[in-house]
Amino acid sequence: MKVVLAGYNVDREALDEARRAAPARLDLTPETLSASYARISRDARPVDELRRAARAEVDKARRSNQAIIFKMGHHSVAEHAVFNFDIMGVSRLAIEEIEKFRLVSFTEKSQRYITLGRDFVVPEEIVQAGRREAFVETVKAQNALYHDLYARLRPFVLDQNRDLADDPKKHTLLEGWAKEDARYIVSLATEGQLGLTVNARNLELMIRRFAARPLAEVRELNRRIYESAKAIAPSIILFTAATDFDAKVYEDVGEAIERAFPAPAKKAGPRRAATRKGADVRLLDHTDDGDDRILSALAHTESGRPYAACRRVVRTMSGAGKRAVFMRAFERMEFYDFPLREFEYADLTFELVLSASAFAQLKRHRMATLTTQPYDPDWGVTVPPSIEAIGAGAEFRAMIERTNAVHDELRRAAGETAAAYVLTNAHRRRALLKVNVRELYHIARLREDFAAQWDIRALTAAMTGLARKKMPLASLLLGGKDAYPALYRKVFGRPPKLMSPDIRK
């Protein structure tokens, strides 16, 4: 056996320094990895020799990439080239577009842990519509209230959690709770930043999709990403123009839906700031006999029988017999483990009405299927209970009413998509979420945990509660990390073997 570390992410500035030291070096590009790995299927030489050959003839490697990707259609070779981007000064609304992509890695500036400044994006669409002043004044007022709320929430949170506040090391956690509630009043125009890691195949898809997006900010972000990547690796970023499918398919579907459905009621004028308590969660659909289907899949993997035969046997099993199999599937799990892949054969579909704050966290779970309607003031707002507790509820709602009035003005002048910039983290949208049971475990471990933000924690608890009713056996250990010891002890009568003592407490 021979294992060679072929490459790794290197800081771009370090590469630039290397180029300045040796300007003749043309092989400092990920294209050589794509070209050499593409040859593996038809060239008997060892892989490390193929890489050396690609580095020695970069122009030839680039021509090879273009031929393999463009003419032969083997886009997977582009996945061997990986890019890292620092993305700064983009709005929270634009970040939602970035984080729609499933096979991309990103780490985002958190509004929970970082005290926000007063920076925000002024959309080109709103400037062109002549509504800059109204937009800027509203967002500045939202930001001023954010800082006022945080100043009042910080001592309140410390007082409400005196057991934690006695430990200075916990103050950062408690201050984060105050920040996360204050942020409900800041707009989706608020600037953020993130680190983005993406392979070339997914980058090409991102560029093509961004080119078709209606927001000018997203198209400008797209231009900058494309120019940066093309300068380094021109042979593997090929299909970048917006297609009619990307640009127009939802418009086409919308026209067909409009003809088929009764006309909705027209939007009225400024709406009052309706307060909603928590997220609205409905289970729309689920895999019938999900427990049995997962059990049949486990049997299919281990018994050597056809799936139909496994289903027949499972139907004859007693409840105790089925539970015994699930317990063996769970017995060796620790809090950081997730169920076996066979748990992906059972699905649940939820309809959610949730705040922008909760959505910002839910959208990070990219192995789920998540589609949304636009943010809409008609769905009201989620007001953190702490805001009411400190006597700031009336101020909060007054700012929401002002925001809604400006949103109506912007919607008429600049369109619904651009008007969303002025809406806040408290505003809500309706979404569909389809998850398999295995992915629901992942969501629950992270988002139902004690350390999770209260809004997403309540939403997740509602989903897992509905899941337990439909698939009680598959859900035996479903819950947050903090609940895992108790869940395991309830099922097995003892704690997990490998769990460290501090986690068991």
DOMIMAR-466050 format. One record per residue (C-alpha): residue number from 1; x, y, z. Coordinates in steps of 0.05 Angstrom, whole numbers. Each point is the difference from the previous one (the first is absolute). Example, Ala and Ser with C-alpha at 12.3 -4.5 7.8 and 13.67 -1.06 7.14 Angstrom:
<recs>
+-----+--------+--------+--------+
: num :      X :      Y :      Z :
+-----+--------+--------+--------+
:   1 :    246 :    -90 :    156 :
:   2 :     27 :     69 :    -13 :
+-----+--------+--------+--------+
</recs>
This chain:
<recs>
+-----+--------+--------+--------+
: num :      X :      Y :      Z :
+-----+--------+--------+--------+
:   1 :      0 :      0 :      0 :
:   2 :     21 :     71 :    -15 :
:   3 :    -36 :     62 :     23 :
:   4 :     21 :     69 :    -24 :
:   5 :    -28 :     66 :     25 :
:   6 :    -12 :     31 :    -69 :
:   7 :    -20 :     70 :     22 :
:   8 :    -36 :     42 :     51 :
:   9 :    -30 :     68 :      7 :
:  10 :     53 :     54 :      0 :
:  11 :    -11 :     74 :     16 :
:  12 :     -3 :     40 :    -65 :
:  13 :     49 :     51 :     27 :
:  14 :     52 :    -55 :     12 :
:  15 :     -9 :    -23 :    -72 :
:  16 :      9 :     71 :    -25 :
:  17 :     65 :      5 :     39 :
:  18 :     23 :    -66 :    -31 :
:  19 :    -16 :     27 :    -69 :
:  20 :     40 :     63 :     13 :
:  21 :     59 :    -41 :     22 :
:  22 :     -5 :    -45 :    -61 :
:  23 :    -40 :     37 :    -53 :
:  24 :     10 :    -56 :    -51 :
:  25 :    -43 :    -47 :     41 :
:  26 :    -66 :    -11 :    -36 :
:  27 :    -20 :    -63 :     36 :
:  28 :    -27 :     32 :     63 :
:  29 :    -72 :    -14 :    -21 :
:  30 :    -50 :    -54 :     21 :
:  31 :    -11 :    -15 :    -74 :
:  32 :     59 :    -48 :      1 :
:  33 :    -34 :    -44 :     52 :
:  34 :    -64 :     -3 :    -42 :
:  35 :     39 :    -17 :    -63 :
:  36 :     43 :    -53 :     32 :
:  37 :    -57 :    -34 :     36 :
:  38 :    -41 :      0 :    -64 :
:  39 :     55 :    -41 :    -33 :
:  40 :     -3 :    -56 :     52 :
:  41 :    -55 :    -37 :    -37 :
:  42 :     41 :     -6 :    -65 :
:  43 :     73 :      7 :     20 :
:  44 :     35 :    -57 :     36 :
:  45 :     54 :     44 :     32 :
:  46 :     -2 :     10 :     76 :
:  47 :    -41 :     60 :     22 :
:  48 :     60 :     38 :     26 :
:  49 :     33 :     -5 :    -68 :
:  50 :    -63 :     25 :    -33 :
:  51 :      1 :     61 :     46 :
:  52 :     73 :     14 :    -17 :
:  53 :    -16 :     -3 :    -74 :
:  54 :    -59 :     48 :      8 :
:  55 :     43 :     50 :     38 :
:  56 :     54 :     -4 :    -53 :
:  57 :    -50 :     17 :    -56 :
:  58 :    -52 :     47 :     28 :
:  59 :    -27 :     22 :    -68 :
:  60 :     -9 :    -73 :    -20 :
:  61 :    -35 :    -14 :     66 :
:  62 :    -47 :     58 :    -12 :
:  63 :    -18 :    -24 :    -70 :
:  64 :    -12 :    -69 :     29 :
:  65 :    -47 :     28 :     53 :
:  66 :    -40 :     38 :    -52 :
:  67 :     -6 :    -61 :    -45 :
:  68 :    -20 :    -47 :     57 :
:  69 :    -50 :     48 :     31 :
:  70 :    -29 :     34 :    -61 :
:  71 :      3 :    -53 :    -55 :
:  72 :     -5 :    -64 :     41 :
:  73 :    -45 :     28 :     55 :
:  74 :     40 :    -28 :     59 :
:  75 :    -12 :     59 :     47 :
:  76 :     22 :    -41 :     61 :
:  77 :     73 :     13 :    -15 :
:  78 :    -11 :     73 :     19 :
:  79 :    -17 :    -22 :     70 :
:  80 :     74 :    -13 :     14 :
:  81 :     14 :     75 :     -3 :
:  82 :    -21 :     37 :     63 :
:  83 :     -5 :     75 :     12 :
:  84 :     -6 :     41 :     63 :
:  85 :    -32 :     69 :      0 :
:  86 :     -3 :     55 :     52 :
:  87 :    -67 :     33 :    -10 :
:  88 :    -10 :     65 :     37 :
:  89 :    -49 :     58 :      0 :
:  90 :    -59 :    -39 :    -28 :
:  91 :    -71 :      4 :     27 :
:  92 :    -34 :    -53 :     41 :
:  93 :    -49 :     -7 :    -58 :
:  94 :     56 :    -15 :    -49 :
:  95 :     31 :    -50 :     48 :
:  96 :    -65 :    -39 :     -3 :
:  97 :     12 :     -8 :    -75 :
:  98 :     71 :    -25 :     11 :
:  99 :    -22 :    -50 :     52 :
: 100 :    -52 :    -33 :    -44 :
: 101 :     55 :    -43 :    -31 :
: 102 :      5 :    -68 :     32 :
: 103 :     70 :    -23 :    -17 :
: 104 :     35 :     63 :     23 :
: 105 :     33 :     14 :     67 :
: 106 :     -8 :     67 :     34 :
: 107 :     11 :     31 :     68 :
: 108 :    -39 :     64 :     12 :
: 109 :      8 :     59 :     47 :
: 110 :    -49 :    -14 :     56 :
: 111 :    -49 :     53 :     23 :
: 112 :     -6 :    -40 :     64 :
: 113 :     72 :      7 :     22 :
: 114 :     23 :     65 :    -32 :
: 115 :    -28 :     68 :     19 :
: 116 :    -25 :     30 :    -65 :
: 117 :     25 :     67 :    -25 :
: 118 :    -41 :     47 :    -43 :
: 119 :     22 :    -25 :    -69 :
: 120 :    -52 :    -19 :    -50 :
: 121 :     -8 :     -8 :    -75 :
: 122 :    -41 :     52 :    -39 :
: 123 :    -29 :    -39 :    -59 :
: 124 :     10 :     28 :    -70 :
: 125 :    -73 :    -14 :    -15 :
: 126 :    -24 :     45 :     56 :
: 127 :     48 :     56 :    -20 :
: 128 :    -24 :     -4 :    -72 :
: 129 :    -72 :      3 :     24 :
: 130 :     15 :     65 :     37 :
: 131 :    -14 :    -28 :     69 :
: 132 :     70 :      2 :     30 :
: 133 :    -17 :     50 :     54 :
: 134 :    -60 :    -37 :     27 :
: 135 :     39 :    -66 :      0 :
: 136 :     62 :     28 :     34 :
: 137 :    -38 :     37 :     54 :
: 138 :    -40 :    -62 :     17 :
: 139 :     60 :    -46 :      4 :
: 140 :     38 :     51 :     43 :
: 141 :    -60 :      3 :     47 :
: 142 :     -1 :    -76 :      4 :
: 143 :     74 :     -2 :     16 :
: 144 :     -7 :     53 :     54 :
: 145 :    -55 :    -41 :     33 :
: 146 :     43 :    -63 :     -4 :
: 147 :     56 :     34 :     40 :
: 148 :    -50 :     27 :     50 :
: 149 :    -33 :    -68 :      8 :
: 150 :     67 :    -35 :     10 :
: 151 :     20 :     50 :     54 :
: 152 :    -65 :    -15 :     37 :
: 153 :     -1 :    -75 :    -13 :
: 154 :     71 :    -14 :     24 :
: 155 :    -13 :     15 :     74 :
: 156 :    -68 :    -33 :     -5 :
: 157 :     29 :    -66 :    -26 :
: 158 :     55 :      1 :     52 :
: 159 :    -52 :     10 :     55 :
: 160 :    -45 :    -55 :    -27 :
: 161 :     58 :    -49 :     -1 :
: 162 :     36 :     15 :     64 :
: 163 :     26 :    -71 :      8 :
: 164 :     37 :      7 :    -67 :
: 165 :     17 :     74 :     11 :
: 166 :     39 :    -18 :     63 :
: 167 :     52 :    -31 :    -45 :
: 168 :     36 :     55 :    -41 :
: 169 :     16 :    -52 :    -53 :
: 170 :    -74 :     -5 :    -15 :
: 171 :    -10 :     74 :    -13 :
: 172 :     17 :     -7 :    -74 :
: 173 :    -56 :    -52 :     -6 :
: 174 :    -50 :     44 :     37 :
: 175 :     19 :     62 :    -39 :
: 176 :    -11 :    -41 :    -63 :
: 177 :    -71 :    -15 :     23 :
: 178 :    -12 :     75 :      7 :
: 179 :     29 :     14 :    -69 :
: 180 :    -41 :    -54 :    -33 :
: 181 :    -65 :     29 :     25 :
: 182 :     19 :     72 :    -16 :
: 183 :     17 :    -20 :    -71 :
: 184 :    -72 :    -16 :    -16 :
: 185 :    -10 :     74 :    -16 :
: 186 :     58 :      8 :    -50 :
: 187 :    -12 :     -4 :    -75 :
: 188 :     18 :    -51 :    -52 :
: 189 :     43 :     55 :    -31 :
: 190 :     48 :     -8 :     59 :
: 191 :     71 :    -14 :    -25 :
: 192 :     31 :    -67 :     15 :
: 193 :     60 :    -40 :    -21 :
: 194 :     18 :    -73 :    -11 :
: 195 :     54 :    -48 :    -21 :
: 196 :    -20 :    -42 :    -59 :
: 197 :     32 :    -65 :    -24 :
: 198 :    -25 :    -30 :    -65 :
: 199 :     25 :    -47 :    -54 :
: 200 :      2 :     24 :    -71 :
: 201 :    -60 :    -39 :    -24 :
: 202 :    -45 :     30 :     53 :
: 203 :     32 :     68 :     -9 :
: 204 :    -19 :     -2 :    -74 :
: 205 :    -72 :    -17 :     20 :
: 206 :      0 :     57 :     51 :
: 207 :     25 :     50 :    -52 :
: 208 :    -53 :    -22 :    -50 :
: 209 :    -56 :      3 :     50 :
: 210 :     22 :     68 :     28 :
: 211 :      2 :     29 :    -70 :
: 212 :    -76 :    -13 :     -4 :
: 213 :    -17 :     30 :     68 :
: 214 :    -42 :     63 :      2 :
: 215 :     39 :     36 :     54 :
: 216 :     55 :     46 :    -26 :
: 217 :     42 :    -14 :     62 :
: 218 :      1 :    -74 :    -15 :
: 219 :     19 :     11 :    -73 :
: 220 :     57 :     46 :     21 :
: 221 :     24 :    -52 :     50 :
: 222 :     -3 :    -50 :    -57 :
: 223 :     43 :     43 :    -45 :
: 224 :     54 :      7 :     53 :
: 225 :      1 :    -74 :     17 :
: 226 :      3 :    -20 :    -74 :
: 227 :     57 :     48 :    -17 :
: 228 :     40 :    -24 :     60 :
: 229 :     -7 :    -73 :    -17 :
: 230 :      8 :      7 :    -75 :
: 231 :     67 :     35 :      9 :
: 232 :     27 :    -61 :     37 :
: 233 :    -35 :    -58 :    -36 :
: 234 :    -30 :     19 :    -67 :
: 235 :     -6 :    -71 :    -26 :
: 236 :    -49 :    -27 :     52 :
: 237 :    -49 :     58 :      7 :
: 238 :    -35 :     -5 :    -67 :
: 239 :    -76 :      2 :      2 :
: 240 :    -13 :     67 :     35 :
: 241 :    -55 :     36 :    -39 :
: 242 :    -70 :      2 :     29 :
: 243 :    -44 :    -50 :    -35 :
: 244 :    -73 :     10 :    -17 :
: 245 :    -15 :    -56 :     49 :
: 246 :     36 :     35 :     58 :
: 247 :    -28 :     69 :    -18 :
: 248 :    -71 :    -15 :    -19 :
: 249 :    -25 :    -67 :     25 :
: 250 :    -33 :     26 :     64 :
: 251 :    -31 :     57 :    -40 :
: 252 :    -29 :    -52 :    -48 :
: 253 :    -26 :    -42 :     56 :
: 254 :    -29 :     62 :     34 :
: 255 :    -39 :     18 :    -63 :
: 256 :    -28 :    -70 :     -4 :
: 257 :    -19 :      0 :     74 :
: 258 :    -33 :     69 :     -9 :
: 259 :    -45 :    -28 :    -55 :
: 260 :    -17 :    -63 :     39 :
: 261 :    -12 :     31 :     69 :
: 262 :    -50 :     53 :     22 :
: 263 :     29 :     70 :      3 :
: 264 :     26 :     16 :     70 :
: 265 :    -26 :     60 :     38 :
: 266 :     39 :     64 :    -16 :
: 267 :     48 :     27 :     51 :
: 268 :    -30 :     55 :     42 :
: 269 :     38 :     61 :     27 :
: 270 :     47 :     -1 :     60 :
: 271 :    -15 :    -58 :     46 :
: 272 :      1 :     -2 :     75 :
: 273 :     56 :    -36 :     35 :
: 274 :    -34 :    -66 :     18 :
: 275 :     40 :    -38 :     53 :
: 276 :      7 :    -75 :     -6 :
: 277 :     22 :    -47 :     54 :
: 278 :     51 :    -50 :    -26 :
: 279 :      2 :    -35 :    -66 :
: 280 :    -60 :    -31 :    -34 :
: 281 :     16 :    -73 :    -16 :
: 282 :    -45 :    -49 :    -36 :
: 283 :     17 :    -71 :    -22 :
: 284 :    -28 :     -4 :    -71 :
: 285 :     24 :    -68 :    -21 :
: 286 :     42 :    -58 :     23 :
: 287 :     22 :    -68 :    -23 :
: 288 :    -55 :    -49 :     18 :
: 289 :     24 :    -53 :     50 :
: 290 :     68 :     35 :      2 :
: 291 :     25 :    -44 :     57 :
: 292 :    -14 :    -62 :    -41 :
: 293 :     33 :     28 :    -62 :
: 294 :     63 :     17 :     38 :
: 295 :     -1 :    -69 :     31 :
: 296 :     -9 :    -32 :    -68 :
: 297 :     59 :     39 :    -28 :
: 298 :     43 :    -23 :     59 :
: 299 :    -21 :    -72 :    -14 :
: 300 :     15 :      9 :    -74 :
: 301 :     70 :     22 :     16 :
: 302 :     15 :    -57 :     48 :
: 303 :    -44 :    -60 :    -19 :
: 304 :     17 :     -9 :    -74 :
: 305 :    -74 :     -4 :    -16 :
: 306 :    -36 :     42 :    -53 :
: 307 :    -34 :     62 :     28 :
: 308 :    -70 :    -27 :    -13 :
: 309 :     16 :    -61 :     41 :
: 310 :     27 :     44 :     56 :
: 311 :    -65 :     39 :      0 :
: 312 :    -41 :    -63 :      6 :
: 313 :     41 :    -24 :     60 :
: 314 :     -3 :     68 :     34 :
: 315 :    -76 :      0 :     -5 :
: 316 :     -2 :    -65 :     40 :
: 317 :     45 :     25 :     56 :
: 318 :    -27 :     19 :     68 :
: 319 :      8 :     70 :     28 :
: 320 :     51 :    -26 :     50 :
: 321 :     39 :    -34 :    -55 :
: 322 :      3 :     64 :    -42 :
: 323 :     22 :     41 :     60 :
: 324 :     55 :    -50 :     15 :
: 325 :     30 :     10 :    -70 :
: 326 :     -3 :     76 :      7 :
: 327 :     33 :     -4 :     68 :
: 328 :     58 :    -39 :    -29 :
: 329 :      6 :     53 :    -54 :
: 330 :      4 :     54 :     53 :
: 331 :     39 :    -35 :     56 :
: 332 :     70 :     20 :    -20 :
: 333 :    -18 :     72 :    -18 :
: 334 :     30 :     60 :     36 :
: 335 :    -26 :     71 :     -1 :
: 336 :     45 :     16 :    -60 :
: 337 :    -24 :    -60 :    -41 :
: 338 :    -59 :     -1 :    -46 :
: 339 :    -46 :    -58 :    -20 :
: 340 :     19 :    -47 :    -56 :
: 341 :    -12 :     20 :    -72 :
: 342 :    -61 :    -45 :     -4 :
: 343 :    -36 :     52 :     42 :
: 344 :     -1 :     43 :    -63 :
: 345 :    -56 :    -43 :    -30 :
: 346 :    -53 :     33 :     43 :
: 347 :    -19 :     73 :    -13 :
: 348 :    -40 :     55 :     33 :
: 349 :    -26 :     64 :    -33 :
: 350 :    -15 :     61 :     43 :
: 351 :    -32 :     67 :    -16 :
: 352 :     31 :     54 :     42 :
: 353 :    -13 :     73 :     13 :
: 354 :     64 :     27 :     33 :
: 355 :     39 :     63 :     12 :
: 356 :     59 :     21 :    -41 :
: 357 :     43 :    -12 :     61 :
: 358 :    -22 :    -73 :      5 :
: 359 :      5 :     -9 :    -75 :
: 360 :     72 :     24 :      0 :
: 361 :     16 :    -61 :     43 :
: 362 :    -46 :    -51 :    -33 :
: 363 :     28 :     14 :    -70 :
: 364 :     69 :    -25 :     23 :
: 365 :    -26 :    -72 :     -2 :
: 366 :     14 :    -11 :    -74 :
: 367 :    -16 :    -74 :     -5 :
: 368 :    -74 :     17 :     10 :
: 369 :    -47 :     25 :    -54 :
: 370 :    -20 :     71 :     17 :
: 371 :    -41 :     47 :    -43 :
: 372 :    -30 :     67 :     21 :
: 373 :    -49 :     55 :    -15 :
: 374 :     24 :     72 :      6 :
: 375 :      2 :     36 :     67 :
: 376 :    -69 :     30 :     11 :
: 377 :    -23 :     49 :     53 :
: 378 :    -69 :    -33 :     -4 :
: 379 :     30 :    -58 :     39 :
: 380 :     15 :     46 :     59 :
: 381 :     64 :      1 :     39 :
: 382 :     33 :    -42 :     54 :
: 383 :     14 :     44 :     61 :
: 384 :     50 :    -30 :     50 :
: 385 :    -33 :     -9 :     69 :
: 386 :     58 :     37 :     31 :
: 387 :    -19 :     63 :    -39 :
: 388 :    -69 :     -2 :     33 :
: 389 :     31 :    -15 :     67 :
: 390 :     43 :     63 :      1 :
: 391 :    -60 :     42 :    -20 :
: 392 :     24 :     14 :    -71 :
: 393 :    -56 :    -36 :    -37 :
: 394 :    -37 :     64 :    -20 :
: 395 :     65 :     31 :    -27 :
: 396 :     15 :    -63 :    -39 :
: 397 :    -69 :     -4 :    -31 :
: 398 :      1 :     74 :    -17 :
: 399 :     65 :    -11 :    -38 :
: 400 :    -30 :    -60 :    -36 :
: 401 :    -61 :     42 :    -21 :
: 402 :     47 :     54 :    -27 :
: 403 :     39 :    -54 :    -36 :
: 404 :    -63 :    -30 :    -30 :
: 405 :    -22 :     68 :    -26 :
: 406 :     67 :     13 :    -34 :
: 407 :     -1 :    -72 :    -27 :
: 408 :    -66 :     14 :    -34 :
: 409 :     28 :     64 :    -30 :
: 410 :     63 :    -36 :    -25 :
: 411 :    -41 :    -58 :    -27 :
: 412 :    -40 :     46 :    -44 :
: 413 :     61 :     39 :    -23 :
: 414 :     55 :    -53 :     -6 :
: 415 :    -35 :    -67 :      1 :
: 416 :    -11 :    -54 :     53 :
: 417 :     69 :    -31 :     -4 :
: 418 :     38 :     65 :     14 :
: 419 :    -51 :     23 :     52 :
: 420 :     19 :    -60 :     44 :
: 421 :     66 :     34 :     18 :
: 422 :    -36 :     45 :     50 :
: 423 :    -35 :    -57 :     36 :
: 424 :     29 :    -24 :     65 :
: 425 :     23 :    -65 :     32 :
: 426 :    -68 :     -1 :     35 :
: 427 :    -39 :     -3 :    -65 :
: 428 :    -26 :    -68 :    -21 :
: 429 :     -5 :    -43 :    -62 :
: 430 :    -34 :    -65 :    -18 :
: 431 :     43 :    -60 :    -19 :
: 432 :     -4 :    -74 :    -18 :
: 433 :     52 :    -46 :     31 :
: 434 :      8 :    -73 :    -19 :
: 435 :     50 :    -41 :     41 :
: 436 :     15 :    -72 :      8 :
: 437 :      4 :    -27 :     71 :
: 438 :     76 :     -2 :      0 :
: 439 :      5 :     74 :    -18 :
: 440 :    -53 :     17 :     52 :
: 441 :     47 :    -31 :     52 :
: 442 :     55 :     47 :    -24 :
: 443 :    -46 :     61 :      4 :
: 444 :    -26 :    -20 :     69 :
: 445 :     69 :    -14 :     31 :
: 446 :     23 :     70 :    -19 :
: 447 :    -64 :     42 :      2 :
: 448 :    -39 :    -31 :     58 :
: 449 :     60 :      3 :     46 :
: 450 :      0 :     46 :     61 :
: 451 :     54 :     43 :    -32 :
: 452 :    -42 :     11 :    -63 :
: 453 :    -37 :     66 :    -12 :
: 454 :    -69 :     -2 :     31 :
: 455 :    -39 :     13 :    -65 :
: 456 :     31 :    -56 :    -41 :
: 457 :     -1 :    -45 :     62 :
: 458 :    -76 :      8 :      6 :
: 459 :    -10 :    -13 :    -74 :
: 460 :     43 :    -63 :      2 :
: 461 :    -34 :    -26 :     62 :
: 462 :    -67 :      7 :    -35 :
: 463 :     26 :    -40 :    -59 :
: 464 :     31 :    -56 :     41 :
: 465 :    -63 :     -4 :     42 :
: 466 :    -41 :    -13 :    -63 :
: 467 :     52 :    -50 :    -26 :
: 468 :     -4 :    -41 :     64 :
: 469 :    -75 :    -10 :     -9 :
: 470 :      9 :    -28 :    -70 :
: 471 :     65 :    -40 :      9 :
: 472 :      9 :    -15 :     74 :
: 473 :     54 :    -53 :     -9 :
: 474 :     43 :     39 :    -49 :
: 475 :     -6 :     60 :     47 :
: 476 :     22 :    -34 :     64 :
: 477 :     63 :     43 :      7 :
: 478 :    -25 :     61 :    -37 :
: 479 :     17 :     65 :     37 :
: 480 :     53 :     51 :     17 :
: 481 :     70 :    -16 :     22 :
: 482 :    -15 :     20 :     71 :
: 483 :    -59 :    -48 :      3 :
: 484 :     39 :    -59 :    -29 :
: 485 :     23 :    -30 :     67 :
: 486 :    -72 :      0 :     27 :
: 487 :    -28 :    -28 :    -65 :
: 488 :     52 :    -55 :     -2 :
: 489 :    -11 :    -17 :     73 :
: 490 :    -75 :     -4 :    -10 :
: 491 :      8 :    -50 :    -57 :
: 492 :     58 :    -42 :     26 :
: 493 :      0 :     12 :     75 :
: 494 :     72 :     25 :      0 :
: 495 :     41 :     56 :    -30 :
: 496 :     39 :     -9 :    -65 :
: 497 :     66 :    -36 :     13 :
: 498 :     47 :     50 :    -31 :
: 499 :    -33 :     64 :     24 :
: 500 :     48 :     42 :     42 :
: 501 :    -21 :     13 :     73 :
: 502 :     -8 :     75 :    -11 :
: 503 :    -49 :    -11 :    -57 :
: 504 :    -40 :    -51 :     40 :
: 505 :    -18 :     51 :     53 :
+-----+--------+--------+--------+
</recs>
